[in-house]
Amino acid sequence: MRSVAALLRRLLQIVAVTFAVALGIVTSPLTGDVPAASADEEAPVKAGATLVARGDCELQKVTITRGAKVQVTATSSKSADIALPDGYVLRRIPLNQIRFFFDVAR
């Protein structure tokens, strides 16, 4: 009898925990909670920001190696100008390419 009671008690605990987790998942979007990972995914690309290359990439026939740091000199709604360490400026690089190839240094 004891094993049946223990089994039922354990089964009830599992059901309660599963229900609580499911309820938390369902109500989370309703409360406006933002997961921590997506809150900082898109750091702002603005003038003066330092960018670090995630890997080797080629922009406007210029190869930028992994770990290289570049500066954002100007931005618009869809593009930005990037200054390379040697002073050369790449003009009108689309923001989606910048977000794909670079991380914003903090």
N, C-alpha and C positions, 0 to 999 in steps of 0.2 A: 504494500500500500504506500509505503514511504517513497519508493522510487517513482510510482505513478504521480504522486503529489509533487515531487521534485521536478519531474519531467513537465508537468502542466505549468508549474510556476516558471520554469525556464522558458517554455514556449510562450507564455504570456509576456515575459520580459522582452523576448525577441520581437514579438508583434508590437509592443509598445515603443521600442526603440525604432523599429522600421517606420511606424506611423509618424513618430516625431521627426525623423529625417525627411520623410516625404512631405510632411506639412511645412517644414522649413524650406524645402526646395520650391514648393508651390507658392508660398507667400513671399519669398525673397524679392522677386521682381515687382510685386505689388507695393512693397515698402520703399522702393527706390534705392536699395542697397547696390553699390557698385563693387564688383570684385576688385581686390587690391591689384591684381595683375593688369586689368584693363584700365585702371584709373591713371596709370603712368605710361601706357604704351606709346602714346604720341606726345612726346615732349615738344614744346614749341620750337620751330625753326625760325629764329628771328635774327635781325642784324646784330652782329657782335658775338653770336654763339660759336663755340668751337665744336667741330664735328670730327669724329674718329671713324675711319673706314673699317667696316666689318670684315672685309676681305678685299682681294685684288679686284679692281673694277676699272672700266674704261668709260670716260665721259668726254665727249667731243675730241676724240683721238688722243686723249691724255690718259695714261695709265697711272692709277693711284693705288699704292700698295697697302696691304692690310696694316692697320695701326697708324697710318699716316693721319696727321691732324691738319685740318683746313679751317678757315674762318668764313663765316657768312658775312658778306659785305652789304647786301641789300636784298630785300624781299618784296614780292608782290603777292597777290592772292593765289597765283598758281605756279610761281617760279621763284628762284633765288639766284644771286650771284655768289660764287665761291672763290675766295682768294687762296691760291696754293702757297706753300712755304717759300717758293722762289719769287713770289710777287705776281705771277701771272694770274689773271682773273678769268674764270669760266663764267660766261654770261648766260642767263635764262635757263638754268637747269630746273626741270620740272620737280616740284616738291615730292611727288610720288617716287621719283628716282632717288632723291636725297634720303627719304625715309627708308627706302629699300637698302641702299648701299652704306648709310652712315648711322651712327648713334650720336646723340647729343652728349658732349662731355659735361660732367658736372663739377 
